[in-house]
């Protein structure tokens, strides 16, 4: 049997509906619960909670983070198998970022010059990416453990996908704390917060995800 045929056979043995997806869903549930506890005990809920649920920008931020989490899920689900490709998830992430980025740029350019920096920086740009990263780290560790027990072959990419998945879930929970309400802020600082765990996952992947 050729090497390519062997890899294809192995990838068919790892059935996503039986083992991979439920494990990743469990990791997301636990990671979200841990992030929620951290928000409750460390950051606190936003001042206008729960009235924020009636504000469109709250749901825009939630949708943005949720789509990144979905993109990460698709990536890591595929990359957890031999020779798997995360192309579909990466395409979704880039499409969502491109769309939101274009809308944000349009709004930023249409604002008065003296209002542009506040739209971009908000009140918490210094801490937003760091806080999202902190909330994502427990889920990143758990997701890497899950992937390690599967059959990844592209270790750096699988680690990056685990980080993107974790960052999206963390950003979704972070919205319960963050009162920022401008799209330029979300596009830049939320995105950095979600990309940071992906970078850490990519660095850790070749070390953590080696087959035992």
Secondary structure, DSSP 8 states (H G I E B T S, - for coil): --HHHHHHHHHHHS-IIIIIHHHHHHHHHHHHHHHHHHIIIII---TTTTGGGG-HHHHHHHHHHHHHHHHHHHHHHHHTSTT---HHHHHHHHHHHHHHHHHHHHHHHHS-HHHHHHHHHTTTHHHHHHHHHHHHHHHHHHHHHHHHTTT-S-HHHHHHHHHHHHHHHHHHHHTTT-----HHHIIIIIHHHHHHHHHHHHHHHHHHS---
